[in-house]
Amino acid sequence: MTTPRMAETAGRTGPPEEIKAVPVRHPGRWLAAAVVLLLVAMLVHTLVTNPRFQWDIIGTYFLSSRVLDGLELTILLTVVAMAIGIVLGVILAVMRLSANPLLSSASWAYIWLFRGTPVLVQLLFWFNLAFLYPRISLGVPFGPSFLQANANDLITALAAAILGLGLNEGAYMAEVVRAGILSVEHGQAEAAQALGMSRTLTLRRIILPQAMRVIIPPTGNETISMLKTSSLASVITVTELLYAVQLIYSVNFQTIPLLIVASIWYLIATSVLTAGQFYIERYYARGSARQLPPTPWQRLRRYLFTFHAPPPAPPAQLPPGERR
Amino acid sequence: MITPTGTTPPDPGASGPPMVLAEGLHKSFGRLQVLRGIDLEVARQEVMCIIGASGSGKSTLLRCINHLEKINAGRLWVDGELVGYRQQGGKLYELREREICAQRAEIGMVFQQFNLFPHMTALENVIEAPIRVKGMSKARATELAGQLLDRAGLKDKADAYPKQLSGGQQQRVAIARALAMQPKLMLFDEPTSALDPELVGDVLAVMRDLATSGMTMIVVTHEIGFAREVGDTLVFMDEGVVVEAGRPREVLSNPRHARTRAFLSKVL
């Protein structure tokens, strides 16, 4: 009864008048911004005026071949150790969820051991393996051996670093993968089984692809963490980025400038990885999120145009059929 | 525990053994007895509807039939084959995973919550098992899936992801997915219970069409109308036993047991 009349009234007044009001002032915000700007100014001032930063020396060594070789080794360590960690993590996670109590306890014990001891201790342990096993042989368990090698020749500093970092990472990745697998609804496995799919096929085709969305973000985190943790290999004489600059400043005593060189390279590498992680996450969010988060560029553009308030996410709606 | 008895599989008659035969099925979860001696026979091309209050064991019975649950006692045959076990020389042997998968591949199941694979399109959902389990060629599977989706009224939704479909459409994709394995028996576990009322009709229409085509079906449902019109047999379960079974119209209009009467007075 009343609805049609209300509609009529609305029709008569035409489009509603837009509200024009004086916005609320935020003095606290301006004060905070002033404090931050002051601190930034002080930082820039000291960076520029304190001669002991020795920017000329930083410039000299920044692209020197010894530093770049160290950076290369750091990246190699990160990539190989993460690859070992991911493969091992998937195997351990599947073992941990296995119906076989021996397999699941073995996985539990592995994670317990490698997560429970500092990675630095593990690195030193692998580096000094020759004290425990002077000779390493390959053969039948408790039987004859075909290949024998001196542990000191086989386990070089680099091999020890890769083993230490990779095996340690496996324990962490196992938990990440396990969380991903557990996040997939039980009905999914049941539906696959009802179709006659085996457990392995179900895991490979149904469970893991869905678990990826949960697995990817922490894996990115782990990779960034690994990049920095690899600096621990300097302790066992692997000339990665940190040890490379340590070798230089132990001769010329320019400690601070060379540590800054290493820090800048670490920052550049982690920035690249962070950007990569952002876009991979965004990719896997397709199909599950109605709206994708804005890219940093979109966000920056928004901030430039509206200074005082963080804007709502722009409608980056996907056209139907573009999800996965 | 299941122990071997003198029971032999039913004699294959002229039309073969019954599609499903259950004798004295028991199933318990810990100390909770869910099935307490179920005897059941489903003939070929029969549509059996099972009704009963929640917790009466209907869904568990269905899940036992394709071995998603292991029975604790009794015997269960599908198409003359013991489900989950092999009997040799008076001894029962558990089947290997591969053999269980082969048995399940011939039994389609439709779930209350659809359980479509969300990372695959409707078409990919339907062709996945025929290709990976039956080894069907992709072209053949896609052709078959096209026919099945068409029959379910979803011809233009083949490339949609489950999240982009309504509940009724998802359930019809789930039915097509089960049918793509060309099963000899279809199990429906409350297929319309999670649907908005206006979407129930489309799903029931697809099931009715399937029943007309001669598929053997066991349907756990609360849709009394569907049971009356499409079902050949109506089974009323309560507290883990079959209380009453018979022609739907007879059971519904003239229930013999007090428990059936009490249940029907609540739902009709």
HADDOCK unambig.tbl for C-alpha pairs under 7 A between the chains (distance, minus, plus):
assign (segid A and resid 187 and name CA) (segid B and resid 115 and name CA) 5.79 0.50 0.50
assign (segid A and resid 188 and name CA) (segid B and resid 115 and name CA) 5.72 0.50 0.50
assign (segid A and resid 188 and name CA) (segid B and resid 117 and name CA) 6.73 0.50 0.50
assign (segid A and resid 191 and name CA) (segid B and resid 115 and name CA) 6.12 0.50 0.50
assign (segid A and resid 194 and name CA) (segid B and resid 104 and name CA) 5.78 0.50 0.50
assign (segid A and resid 194 and name CA) (segid B and resid 108 and name CA) 6.90 0.50 0.50
assign (segid A and resid 194 and name CA) (segid B and resid 109 and name CA) 6.28 0.50 0.50
assign (segid A and resid 195 and name CA) (segid B and resid 104 and name CA) 6.33 0.50 0.50
assign (segid A and resid 195 and name CA) (segid B and resid 105 and name CA) 5.29 0.50 0.50
assign (segid A and resid 195 and name CA) (segid B and resid 108 and name CA) 6.77 0.50 0.50
assign (segid A and resid 195 and name CA) (segid B and resid 129 and name CA) 6.33 0.50 0.50
assign (segid A and resid 195 and name CA) (segid B and resid 178 and name CA) 6.90 0.50 0.50
assign (segid A and resid 196 and name CA) (segid B and resid 101 and name CA) 4.29 0.50 0.50
assign (segid A and resid 196 and name CA) (segid B and resid 102 and name CA) 6.14 0.50 0.50
assign (segid A and resid 196 and name CA) (segid B and resid 104 and name CA) 4.91 0.50 0.50
assign (segid A and resid 196 and name CA) (segid B and resid 105 and name CA) 4.24 0.50 0.50
assign (segid A and resid 196 and name CA) (segid B and resid 133 and name CA) 6.66 0.50 0.50
assign (segid A and resid 197 and name CA) (segid B and resid 101 and name CA) 6.24 0.50 0.50
assign (segid A and resid 197 and name CA) (segid B and resid 129 and name CA) 6.99 0.50 0.50
assign (segid A and resid 197 and name CA) (segid B and resid 133 and name CA) 6.15 0.50 0.50
assign (segid A and resid 198 and name CA) (segid B and resid 101 and name CA) 6.36 0.50 0.50
assign (segid A and resid 210 and name CA) (segid B and resid 119 and name CA) 6.70 0.50 0.50
assign (segid A and resid 321 and name CA) (segid B and resid 159 and name CA) 6.77 0.50 0.50
assign (segid A and resid 321 and name CA) (segid B and resid 160 and name CA) 6.12 0.50 0.50
assign (segid A and resid 324 and name CA) (segid B and resid 119 and name CA) 5.97 0.50 0.50
